Amino acid sequence: MRIGFAFPLGAVLAAAGIGLGAFGAHGLKAIVDPAMLANWETGVRYHMYAALAMMVIGVLPGKPQKVAPWLLVAGIVLFGGSLYLMTLTGARWLGAITPLGGVAIIVGLCLAALTAWRSRPTAD
């Protein structure tokens, strides 16, 4: 089985997501208001979805994924990062960046699906 670069990168990002989730649950719970903590948790949840998807992309058979993993990284940075910064700073304007990250994740997943579909073996 081929392991692409996306698997180890996704694993590192998943580990970071676990750490950020723990920080939110234990370090931020007492110092940020519940609505902001909910934003943090949403950032962590989508961060983990994208990281786990990247790990799957890294072991897909067929043509290696080149663009999709980077779109997922961009999605984590823009979606999760904007929510993390908004929670830590209170700068609600950062919420305007969040949808761009969501779009990057969606496009990355769709591109991964398209590449996997085109790379699948066909019956003769």
C-alpha positions, 0 to 999 in steps of 0.5 A: 500500500502506498502512503502519501504525504497527506497521511503523516501530515494529517496525523500531525494535524489530528494530534494538534487538533486533540491538543487544541481540544484539550486546551479549550476544555481545560485551559479556556473553560474558566476564562472565556465565555461559553459562546466563545468556547463553543466557537473554539469547539467548532474550530476543533471539530472541523479541524479534526474532520479535515485532518482525518480526511487527509489521513484517508486521502494519504492511503487512497489507491491510485493517483496520489492526491496533490492539491486536495490535502493543501486545500484541507490545510488551508481550510484548517488554518482559515476555518479553525484558525479564525475561530481559535483567534476569535476566541482568544482575542474576542475579535468577532470580525475574524468570523468573516474569514471562517466561511473561506476555510469551510469552502476550502475544506469542501472543495478539497474533499470534492477534489479528493473524491473526483481524483479517487473516482477517476483513479478507480480501476475499471472493469474490462 
